[in-house]
């Protein structure tokens, strides 16, 4: 079970989309947007290395890291 703080919960509840981000360096970073956290998680699961960062993004541009998958 993942323990989320208040800010993370707020971002998830008010998210307009979720991003899945891979790569440490800007030159090799890959970013994909998804309408749901489930779709972002499914995308991340294909890599099977727990190195994809999932972020929730709200309409006002706030975002927070939710989980690595």
PDB file of N, CA, C and O in Angstrom:
ATOM      1  N   UNK A   1       0.835  -1.179   0.000  1.00  0.00           N
ATOM      2  CA  UNK A   1       0.000   0.000   0.000  1.00  0.00           C
ATOM      3  C   UNK A   1       0.882   1.246   0.000  1.00  0.00           C
ATOM      4  O   UNK A   1       1.908   1.291   0.679  1.00  0.00           O
ATOM      5  N   UNK A   2       0.481   2.231  -0.751  1.00  0.00           N
ATOM      6  CA  UNK A   2       1.229   3.478  -0.861  1.00  0.00           C
ATOM      7  C   UNK A   2       0.622   4.502   0.092  1.00  0.00           C
ATOM      8  O   UNK A   2      -0.593   4.694   0.117  1.00  0.00           O
ATOM      9  N   UNK A   3       1.464   5.147   0.865  1.00  0.00           N
ATOM     10  CA  UNK A   3       1.002   6.190   1.772  1.00  0.00           C
ATOM     11  C   UNK A   3       1.178   7.534   1.071  1.00  0.00           C
ATOM     12  O   UNK A   3       2.290   7.902   0.689  1.00  0.00           O
ATOM     13  N   UNK A   4       0.070   8.267   0.903  1.00  0.00           N
ATOM     14  CA  UNK A   4       0.103   9.553   0.217  1.00  0.00           C
ATOM     15  C   UNK A   4      -0.126  10.688   1.200  1.00  0.00           C
ATOM     16  O   UNK A   4      -0.912  10.564   2.138  1.00  0.00           O
ATOM     17  N   UNK A   5       0.575  11.806   0.973  1.00  0.00           N
ATOM     18  CA  UNK A   5       0.352  12.961   1.840  1.00  0.00           C
ATOM     19  C   UNK A   5      -0.807  13.811   1.299  1.00  0.00           C
ATOM     20  O   UNK A   5      -1.382  13.501   0.256  1.00  0.00           O
ATOM     21  N   UNK A   6      -1.133  14.869   2.014  1.00  0.00           N
ATOM     22  CA  UNK A   6      -2.283  15.708   1.670  1.00  0.00           C
ATOM     23  C   UNK A   6      -2.155  16.340   0.279  1.00  0.00           C
ATOM     24  O   UNK A   6      -3.129  16.387  -0.472  1.00  0.00           O
ATOM     25  N   UNK A   7      -0.976  16.816  -0.060  1.00  0.00           N
ATOM     26  CA  UNK A   7      -0.767  17.445  -1.366  1.00  0.00           C
ATOM     27  C   UNK A   7      -0.936  16.432  -2.495  1.00  0.00           C
ATOM     28  O   UNK A   7      -1.563  16.733  -3.511  1.00  0.00           O
ATOM     29  N   UNK A   8      -0.379  15.235  -2.321  1.00  0.00           N
ATOM     30  CA  UNK A   8      -0.524  14.191  -3.333  1.00  0.00           C
ATOM     31  C   UNK A   8      -1.992  13.842  -3.535  1.00  0.00           C
ATOM     32  O   UNK A   8      -2.455  13.725  -4.669  1.00  0.00           O
ATOM     33  N   UNK A   9      -2.717  13.676  -2.443  1.00  0.00           N
ATOM     34  CA  UNK A   9      -4.143  13.359  -2.545  1.00  0.00           C
ATOM     35  C   UNK A   9      -4.906  14.467  -3.257  1.00  0.00           C
ATOM     36  O   UNK A   9      -5.769  14.193  -4.090  1.00  0.00           O
ATOM     37  N   UNK A  10      -4.592  15.719  -2.932  1.00  0.00           N
ATOM     38  CA  UNK A  10      -5.245  16.852  -3.595  1.00  0.00           C
ATOM     39  C   UNK A  10      -4.979  16.811  -5.095  1.00  0.00           C
ATOM     40  O   UNK A  10      -5.901  16.995  -5.890  1.00  0.00           O
ATOM     41  N   UNK A  11      -3.736  16.573  -5.489  1.00  0.00           N
ATOM     42  CA  UNK A  11      -3.404  16.535  -6.919  1.00  0.00           C
ATOM     43  C   UNK A  11      -4.116  15.386  -7.623  1.00  0.00           C
ATOM     44  O   UNK A  11      -4.617  15.559  -8.734  1.00  0.00           O
ATOM     45  N   UNK A  12      -4.166  14.226  -6.997  1.00  0.00           N
ATOM     46  CA  UNK A  12      -4.854  13.084  -7.613  1.00  0.00           C
ATOM     47  C   UNK A  12      -6.341  13.379  -7.771  1.00  0.00           C
ATOM     48  O   UNK A  12      -6.915  13.140  -8.834  1.00  0.00           O
ATOM     49  N   UNK A  13      -6.957  13.890  -6.731  1.00  0.00           N
ATOM     50  CA  UNK A  13      -8.401  14.164  -6.767  1.00  0.00           C
ATOM     51  C   UNK A  13      -8.770  15.251  -7.770  1.00  0.00           C
ATOM     52  O   UNK A  13      -9.889  15.263  -8.283  1.00  0.00           O
ATOM     53  N   UNK A  14      -7.842  16.165  -8.056  1.00  0.00           N
ATOM     54  CA  UNK A  14      -8.117  17.283  -8.955  1.00  0.00           C
ATOM     55  C   UNK A  14      -7.340  17.217 -10.264  1.00  0.00           C
ATOM     56  O   UNK A  14      -7.272  18.202 -10.999  1.00  0.00           O
ATOM     57  N   UNK A  15      -6.759  16.068 -10.553  1.00  0.00           N
ATOM     58  CA  UNK A  15      -5.925  15.930 -11.748  1.00  0.00           C
ATOM     59  C   UNK A  15      -6.744  16.046 -13.029  1.00  0.00           C
ATOM     60  O   UNK A  15      -7.850  15.518 -13.138  1.00  0.00           O
ATOM     61  N   UNK A  16      -6.163  16.754 -13.992  1.00  0.00           N
ATOM     62  CA  UNK A  16      -6.761  16.807 -15.324  1.00  0.00           C
ATOM     63  C   UNK A  16      -6.043  15.820 -16.237  1.00  0.00           C
ATOM     64  O   UNK A  16      -6.575  15.417 -17.271  1.00  0.00           O
ATOM     65  N   UNK A  17      -4.833  15.437 -15.848  1.00  0.00           N
ATOM     66  CA  UNK A  17      -4.110  14.372 -16.533  1.00  0.00           C
ATOM     67  C   UNK A  17      -2.960  13.890 -15.662  1.00  0.00           C
ATOM     68  O   UNK A  17      -2.627  14.501 -14.647  1.00  0.00           O
ATOM     69  N   UNK A  18      -2.365  12.785 -16.080  1.00  0.00           N
ATOM     70  CA  UNK A  18      -1.231  12.199 -15.384  1.00  0.00           C
ATOM     71  C   UNK A  18      -0.079  12.074 -16.369  1.00  0.00           C
ATOM     72  O   UNK A  18      -0.298  11.805 -17.551  1.00  0.00           O
ATOM     73  N   UNK A  19       1.133  12.265 -15.896  1.00  0.00           N
ATOM     74  CA  UNK A  19       2.290  12.113 -16.760  1.00  0.00           C
ATOM     75  C   UNK A  19       3.128  10.939 -16.286  1.00  0.00           C
ATOM     76  O   UNK A  19       3.222  10.663 -15.090  1.00  0.00           O
ATOM     77  N   UNK A  20       3.724  10.264 -17.231  1.00  0.00           N
ATOM     78  CA  UNK A  20       4.687   9.204 -16.962  1.00  0.00           C
ATOM     79  C   UNK A  20       6.006   9.694 -17.548  1.00  0.00           C
ATOM     80  O   UNK A  20       6.095   9.982 -18.742  1.00  0.00           O
ATOM     81  N   UNK A  21       7.012   9.785 -16.713  1.00  0.00           N
ATOM     82  CA  UNK A  21       8.296  10.348 -17.141  1.00  0.00           C
ATOM     83  C   UNK A  21       9.403   9.342 -16.894  1.00  0.00           C
ATOM     84  O   UNK A  21       9.516   8.765 -15.813  1.00  0.00           O
ATOM     85  N   UNK A  22      10.219   9.145 -17.925  1.00  0.00           N
ATOM     86  CA  UNK A  22      11.371   8.241 -17.838  1.00  0.00           C
ATOM     87  C   UNK A  22      12.610   8.986 -18.278  1.00  0.00           C
ATOM     88  O   UNK A  22      12.560   9.819 -19.183  1.00  0.00           O
ATOM     89  N   UNK A  23      13.722   8.684 -17.636  1.00  0.00           N
ATOM     90  CA  UNK A  23      15.002   9.261 -18.030  1.00  0.00           C
ATOM     91  C   UNK A  23      15.475  10.312 -17.053  1.00  0.00           C
ATOM     92  O   UNK A  23      14.688  11.122 -16.564  1.00  0.00           O
ATOM     93  N   UNK A  24      16.765  10.295 -16.770  1.00  0.00           N
ATOM     94  CA  UNK A  24      17.344  11.227 -15.811  1.00  0.00           C
ATOM     95  C   UNK A  24      17.810  12.513 -16.465  1.00  0.00           C
ATOM     96  O   UNK A  24      17.696  13.591 -15.882  1.00  0.00           O
ATOM     97  N   UNK A  25      18.326  12.403 -17.653  1.00  0.00           N
ATOM     98  CA  UNK A  25      18.856  13.585 -18.338  1.00  0.00           C
ATOM     99  C   UNK A  25      17.818  14.164 -19.295  1.00  0.00           C
ATOM    100  O   UNK A  25      17.099  13.423 -19.966  1.00  0.00           O
ATOM    101  N   UNK A  26      17.746  15.488 -19.352  1.00  0.00           N
ATOM    102  CA  UNK A  26      16.762  16.120 -20.247  1.00  0.00           C
ATOM    103  C   UNK A  26      16.872  15.646 -21.703  1.00  0.00           C
ATOM    104  O   UNK A  26      15.857  15.528 -22.389  1.00  0.00           O
ATOM    105  N   UNK A  27      18.071  15.379 -22.167  1.00  0.00           N
ATOM    106  CA  UNK A  27      18.265  14.978 -23.562  1.00  0.00           C
ATOM    107  C   UNK A  27      17.653  13.610 -23.867  1.00  0.00           C
ATOM    108  O   UNK A  27      17.288  13.336 -25.010  1.00  0.00           O
ATOM    109  N   UNK A  28      17.542  12.767 -22.868  1.00  0.00           N
ATOM    110  CA  UNK A  28      17.019  11.417 -23.094  1.00  0.00           C
ATOM    111  C   UNK A  28      15.688  11.176 -22.388  1.00  0.00           C
ATOM    112  O   UNK A  28      15.162  10.063 -22.420  1.00  0.00           O
ATOM    113  N   UNK A  29      15.150  12.197 -21.762  1.00  0.00           N
ATOM    114  CA  UNK A  29      13.899  12.061 -21.005  1.00  0.00           C
ATOM    115  C   UNK A  29      12.716  11.877 -21.948  1.00  0.00           C
ATOM    116  O   UNK A  29      12.617  12.541 -22.979  1.00  0.00           O
ATOM    117  N   UNK A  30      11.828  10.973 -21.581  1.00  0.00           N
ATOM    118  CA  UNK A  30      10.608  10.710 -22.340  1.00  0.00           C
ATOM    119  C   UNK A  30       9.426  11.004 -21.425  1.00  0.00           C
ATOM    120  O   UNK A  30       9.386  10.552 -20.281  1.00  0.00           O
ATOM    121  N   UNK A  31       8.467  11.763 -21.941  1.00  0.00           N
ATOM    122  CA  UNK A  31       7.293  12.156 -21.166  1.00  0.00           C
ATOM    123  C   UNK A  31       6.036  11.817 -21.957  1.00  0.00           C
ATOM    124  O   UNK A  31       5.918  12.165 -23.132  1.00  0.00           O
ATOM    125  N   UNK A  32       5.094  11.131 -21.300  1.00  0.00           N
ATOM    126  CA  UNK A  32       3.835  10.775 -21.948  1.00  0.00           C
ATOM    127  C   UNK A  32       2.691  11.183 -21.032  1.00  0.00           C
ATOM    128  O   UNK A  32       2.780  11.026 -19.815  1.00  0.00           O
ATOM    129  N   UNK A  33       1.611  11.709 -21.616  1.00  0.00           N
ATOM    130  CA  UNK A  33       0.444  12.148 -20.849  1.00  0.00           C
ATOM    131  C   UNK A  33      -0.701  11.162 -21.019  1.00  0.00           C
ATOM    132  O   UNK A  33      -0.902  10.589 -22.090  1.00  0.00           O
ATOM    133  N   UNK A  34      -1.462  10.976 -19.913  1.00  0.00           N
ATOM    134  CA  UNK A  34      -2.585  10.041 -19.913  1.00  0.00           C
ATOM    135  C   UNK A  34      -3.756  10.655 -19.150  1.00  0.00           C
ATOM    136  O   UNK A  34      -3.544  11.402 -18.196  1.00  0.00           O
ATOM    137  N   UNK A  35      -4.974  10.352 -19.554  1.00  0.00           N
ATOM    138  CA  UNK A  35      -6.143  10.915 -18.868  1.00  0.00           C
ATOM    139  C   UNK A  35      -6.395  10.302 -17.486  1.00  0.00           C
ATOM    140  O   UNK A  35      -7.051  10.924 -16.650  1.00  0.00           O
ATOM    141  N   UNK A  36      -5.887   9.104 -17.237  1.00  0.00           N
ATOM    142  CA  UNK A  36      -6.099   8.453 -15.940  1.00  0.00           C
ATOM    143  C   UNK A  36      -4.792   7.903 -15.393  1.00  0.00           C
ATOM    144  O   UNK A  36      -3.845   7.648 -16.138  1.00  0.00           O
ATOM    145  N   UNK A  37      -4.758   7.727 -14.087  1.00  0.00           N
ATOM    146  CA  UNK A  37      -3.560   7.153 -13.457  1.00  0.00           C
ATOM    147  C   UNK A  37      -3.404   5.683 -13.858  1.00  0.00           C
ATOM    148  O   UNK A  37      -2.286   5.173 -13.930  1.00  0.00           O
ATOM    149  N   UNK A  38      -4.511   5.013 -14.114  1.00  0.00           N
ATOM    150  CA  UNK A  38      -4.465   3.602 -14.538  1.00  0.00           C
ATOM    151  C   UNK A  38      -3.733   3.469 -15.866  1.00  0.00           C
ATOM    152  O   UNK A  38      -2.892   2.584 -16.027  1.00  0.00           O
ATOM    153  N   UNK A  39      -4.050   4.345 -16.820  1.00  0.00           N
ATOM    154  CA  UNK A  39      -3.388   4.294 -18.125  1.00  0.00           C
ATOM    155  C   UNK A  39      -1.904   4.626 -17.998  1.00  0.00           C
ATOM    156  O   UNK A  39      -1.072   4.017 -18.670  1.00  0.00           O
ATOM    157  N   UNK A  40      -1.572   5.582 -17.145  1.00  0.00           N
ATOM    158  CA  UNK A  40      -0.169   5.925 -16.920  1.00  0.00           C
ATOM    159  C   UNK A  40       0.570   4.743 -16.302  1.00  0.00           C
ATOM    160  O   UNK A  40       1.702   4.445 -16.683  1.00  0.00           O
ATOM    161  N   UNK A  41      -0.071   4.071 -15.351  1.00  0.00           N
ATOM    162  CA  UNK A  41       0.536   2.911 -14.698  1.00  0.00           C
ATOM    163  C   UNK A  41       0.714   1.743 -15.668  1.00  0.00           C
ATOM    164  O   UNK A  41       1.721   1.036 -15.613  1.00  0.00           O
ATOM    165  N   UNK A  42      -0.250   1.543 -16.545  1.00  0.00           N
ATOM    166  CA  UNK A  42      -0.139   0.471 -17.544  1.00  0.00           C
ATOM    167  C   UNK A  42       1.035   0.735 -18.482  1.00  0.00           C
ATOM    168  O   UNK A  42       1.787  -0.178 -18.821  1.00  0.00           O
ATOM    169  N   UNK A  43       1.181   1.980 -18.893  1.00  0.00           N
ATOM    170  CA  UNK A  43       2.321   2.367 -19.739  1.00  0.00           C
ATOM    171  C   UNK A  43       3.631   2.066 -19.012  1.00  0.00           C
ATOM    172  O   UNK A  43       4.537   1.461 -19.586  1.00  0.00           O
ATOM    173  N   UNK A  44       3.732   2.488 -17.749  1.00  0.00           N
ATOM    174  CA  UNK A  44       4.956   2.316 -16.973  1.00  0.00           C
ATOM    175  C   UNK A  44       5.278   0.849 -16.728  1.00  0.00           C
ATOM    176  O   UNK A  44       6.446   0.460 -16.729  1.00  0.00           O
ATOM    177  N   UNK A  45       4.262   0.044 -16.519  1.00  0.00           N
ATOM    178  CA  UNK A  45       4.469  -1.378 -16.199  1.00  0.00           C
ATOM    179  C   UNK A  45       5.167  -2.148 -17.304  1.00  0.00           C
ATOM    180  O   UNK A  45       5.810  -3.163 -17.037  1.00  0.00           O
ATOM    181  N   UNK A  46       5.051  -1.686 -18.535  1.00  0.00           N
ATOM    182  CA  UNK A  46       5.673  -2.410 -19.642  1.00  0.00           C
ATOM    183  C   UNK A  46       7.197  -2.447 -19.536  1.00  0.00           C
ATOM    184  O   UNK A  46       7.831  -3.332 -20.111  1.00  0.00           O
ATOM    185  N   UNK A  47       7.791  -1.502 -18.814  1.00  0.00           N
ATOM    186  CA  UNK A  47       9.245  -1.443 -18.704  1.00  0.00           C
ATOM    187  C   UNK A  47       9.792  -2.347 -17.600  1.00  0.00           C
ATOM    188  O   UNK A  47      10.955  -2.748 -17.647  1.00  0.00           O
ATOM    189  N   UNK A  48       8.971  -2.667 -16.618  1.00  0.00           N
ATOM    190  CA  UNK A  48       9.295  -3.608 -15.546  1.00  0.00           C
ATOM    191  C   UNK A  48      10.579  -3.265 -14.782  1.00  0.00           C
ATOM    192  O   UNK A  48      11.308  -4.160 -14.355  1.00  0.00           O
ATOM    193  N   UNK A  49      10.853  -1.966 -14.612  1.00  0.00           N
ATOM    194  CA  UNK A  49      12.068  -1.598 -13.888  1.00  0.00           C
ATOM    195  C   UNK A  49      11.838  -0.581 -12.767  1.00  0.00           C
ATOM    196  O   UNK A  49      12.789  -0.143 -12.121  1.00  0.00           O
ATOM    197  N   UNK A  50      10.581  -0.210 -12.539  1.00  0.00           N
ATOM    198  CA  UNK A  50      10.191   0.742 -11.483  1.00  0.00           C
ATOM    199  C   UNK A  50      10.942   2.076 -11.588  1.00  0.00           C
ATOM    200  O   UNK A  50      11.242   2.713 -10.578  1.00  0.00           O
ATOM    201  N   UNK A  51      11.239   2.485 -12.828  1.00  0.00           N
ATOM    202  CA  UNK A  51      11.959   3.734 -13.036  1.00  0.00           C
ATOM    203  C   UNK A  51      11.130   4.779 -13.773  1.00  0.00           C
ATOM    204  O   UNK A  51      11.661   5.796 -14.219  1.00  0.00           O
ATOM    205  N   UNK A  52       9.832   4.529 -13.900  1.00  0.00           N
ATOM    206  CA  UNK A  52       8.933   5.500 -14.509  1.00  0.00           C
ATOM    207  C   UNK A  52       8.237   6.265 -13.399  1.00  0.00           C
ATOM    208  O   UNK A  52       7.575   5.669 -12.549  1.00  0.00           O
ATOM    209  N   UNK A  53       8.382   7.575 -13.404  1.00  0.00           N
ATOM    210  CA  UNK A  53       7.773   8.427 -12.385  1.00  0.00           C
ATOM    211  C   UNK A  53       6.393   8.863 -12.865  1.00  0.00           C
ATOM    212  O   UNK A  53       6.248   9.354 -13.985  1.00  0.00           O
ATOM    213  N   UNK A  54       5.389   8.683 -12.025  1.00  0.00           N
ATOM    214  CA  UNK A  54       4.027   9.090 -12.350  1.00  0.00           C
ATOM    215  C   UNK A  54       3.709  10.357 -11.548  1.00  0.00           C
ATOM    216  O   UNK A  54       3.888  10.400 -10.331  1.00  0.00           O
ATOM    217  N   UNK A  55       3.232  11.387 -12.259  1.00  0.00           N
ATOM    218  CA  UNK A  55       2.846  12.656 -11.646  1.00  0.00           C
ATOM    219  C   UNK A  55       1.383  12.932 -11.943  1.00  0.00           C
ATOM    220  O   UNK A  55       0.888  12.605 -13.022  1.00  0.00           O
ATOM    221  N   UNK A  56       0.690  13.537 -10.978  1.00  0.00           N
ATOM    222  CA  UNK A  56      -0.675  14.037 -11.177  1.00  0.00           C
ATOM    223  C   UNK A  56      -0.564  15.534 -11.436  1.00  0.00           C
ATOM    224  O   UNK A  56       0.173  16.230 -10.738  1.00  0.00           O
ATOM    225  N   UNK A  57      -1.293  16.040 -12.441  1.00  0.00           N
ATOM    226  CA  UNK A  57      -1.245  17.458 -12.804  1.00  0.00           C
ATOM    227  C   UNK A  57      -2.656  18.034 -12.754  1.00  0.00           C
ATOM    228  O   UNK A  57      -3.587  17.473 -13.331  1.00  0.00           O
ATOM    229  N   UNK A  58      -2.802  19.164 -12.055  1.00  0.00           N
ATOM    230  CA  UNK A  58      -4.111  19.804 -11.905  1.00  0.00           C
ATOM    231  C   UNK A  58      -4.293  20.911 -12.951  1.00  0.00           C
ATOM    232  O   UNK A  58      -3.350  21.281 -13.650  1.00  0.00           O
ATOM    233  N   UNK A  59      -5.504  21.423 -13.043  1.00  0.00           N
ATOM    234  CA  UNK A  59      -5.829  22.469 -14.021  1.00  0.00           C
ATOM    235  C   UNK A  59      -5.021  23.741 -13.803  1.00  0.00           C
ATOM    236  O   UNK A  59      -4.723  24.454 -14.761  1.00  0.00           O
ATOM    237  N   UNK A  60      -4.663  24.035 -12.557  1.00  0.00           N
ATOM    238  CA  UNK A  60      -3.898  25.245 -12.293  1.00  0.00           C
ATOM    239  C   UNK A  60      -2.392  25.033 -12.448  1.00  0.00           C
ATOM    240  O   UNK A  60      -1.599  25.925 -12.145  1.00  0.00           O
ATOM    241  N   UNK A  61      -2.005  23.854 -12.919  1.00  0.00           N
ATOM    242  CA  UNK A  61      -0.586  23.583 -13.189  1.00  0.00           C
ATOM    243  C   UNK A  61       0.178  22.987 -12.018  1.00  0.00           C
ATOM    244  O   UNK A  61       1.373  22.714 -12.134  1.00  0.00           O
ATOM    245  N   UNK A  62      -0.493  22.784 -10.895  1.00  0.00           N
ATOM    246  CA  UNK A  62       0.159  22.117  -9.773  1.00  0.00           C
ATOM    247  C   UNK A  62       0.388  20.667 -10.127  1.00  0.00           C
ATOM    248  O   UNK A  62      -0.407  20.064 -10.847  1.00  0.00           O
ATOM    249  N   UNK A  63       1.463  20.106  -9.627  1.00  0.00           N
ATOM    250  CA  UNK A  63       1.729  18.692  -9.862  1.00  0.00           C
ATOM    251  C   UNK A  63       2.478  18.113  -8.676  1.00  0.00           C
ATOM    252  O   UNK A  63       3.103  18.835  -7.899  1.00  0.00           O
ATOM    253  N   UNK A  64       2.403  16.806  -8.554  1.00  0.00           N
ATOM    254  CA  UNK A  64       3.128  16.123  -7.500  1.00  0.00           C
ATOM    255  C   UNK A  64       3.444  14.704  -7.950  1.00  0.00           C
ATOM    256  O   UNK A  64       2.653  14.052  -8.631  1.00  0.00           O
ATOM    257  N   UNK A  65       4.628  14.246  -7.547  1.00  0.00           N
ATOM    258  CA  UNK A  65       5.036  12.885  -7.825  1.00  0.00           C
ATOM    259  C   UNK A  65       4.167  11.955  -6.985  1.00  0.00           C
ATOM    260  O   UNK A  65       3.989  12.174  -5.787  1.00  0.00           O
ATOM    261  N   UNK A  66       3.628  10.917  -7.622  1.00  0.00           N
ATOM    262  CA  UNK A  66       2.737   9.998  -6.930  1.00  0.00           C
ATOM    263  C   UNK A  66       3.434   8.670  -6.642  1.00  0.00           C
ATOM    264  O   UNK A  66       3.386   8.171  -5.518  1.00  0.00           O
ATOM    265  N   UNK A  67       4.080   8.100  -7.654  1.00  0.00           N
ATOM    266  CA  UNK A  67       4.667   6.775  -7.497  1.00  0.00           C
ATOM    267  C   UNK A  67       5.662   6.512  -8.632  1.00  0.00           C
ATOM    268  O   UNK A  67       5.577   7.121  -9.699  1.00  0.00           O
ATOM    269  N   UNK A  68       6.592   5.609  -8.388  1.00  0.00           N
ATOM    270  CA  UNK A  68       7.443   5.074  -9.444  1.00  0.00           C
ATOM    271  C   UNK A  68       6.923   3.676  -9.770  1.00  0.00           C
ATOM    272  O   UNK A  68       6.652   2.869  -8.881  1.00  0.00           O
ATOM    273  N   UNK A  69       6.795   3.419 -11.052  1.00  0.00           N
ATOM    274  CA  UNK A  69       6.314   2.099 -11.491  1.00  0.00           C
ATOM    275  C   UNK A  69       7.307   1.560 -12.499  1.00  0.00           C
ATOM    276  O   UNK A  69       7.124   0.459 -13.018  1.00  0.00           O
TER     277      UNK A  69
END
